Amino acid sequence: MGINMVKLGVNIDHVATLRQVRRAREPDPLWAAVEAQLGGADLITVHLREDRRHIQDRDVQLLAQSVRVPLNLEMAAVQEMLAIALRLRPAMATLVPEKRTEVTTEGGLDVAGRFQAVRRVVHRLRDAGILVSAFIDAQPRQVAAAKKADLEICEVHTGPYANAADPVARRVQLEKVRAAGEYILNSGMQFNAGHGLDERNVGAIAALPHVGELHIGHAIVSQAVFIGLREAVARMKQAILRAREG
Ligand code: PXP
């Protein structure tokens, strides 16, 4: 892998969202995972939510058995999800906050505020050989808490950057992500980023120094409706590559 390579984790939750609105068999997340891999996905991500609004337990089980790239399971840091992760052994787990009423993950995990509980879950997952990441806001106190909780990876929430109202606000948010990334790297952890990224706004994040993985879902699945998932993933990979080549 070239020094300039940033990996793309493709979140296929919303393939399951479309299936669940009809409680049907299609579209199948397993098929989506194959297409995403053929398009160049470096990881496949799914979020098994406590309310099972999209991905189901069976999906995670089948994906864990079949994907050829690392499977990243997004999960709340709670006992139920811990037990599932320990049983299915995804390559990677990303700890996320979860509220039943939210439309999507709204903010980062409060690692500092839930320190003991998070650290316990991190240790249980790591002991099982699972790589553990936490989805955090771009705040120094969360990075410091993540390091203390023995996390190996931090995924910085890029939602505030993606949703910034104007270019000035966007620059401010980008700088927060960059600074958090620098702190994460200086703390010896891997720096990932994600949420709200699309082909237009991904460039500035992909160009940040030593960012390891970008995790992208909604924009890719939305594009896939029109051009197919394989092509949508390939285009996102190209957008990332263009940014790295700068
Ligand atoms: N990273 C994390 C931790 C997430 O929870 C999500 C949304 O499920 C994403 C990345 C992807 O966000 P989006 O769907 O906006 O690309």
Residues whose N, C-alpha, C, O or C-beta is under 5 A from the ligand:
A	BS01	PXP	N11 V96 T105 F135 G194 H195 G196 L197 H215 I216 G217 H218 A219
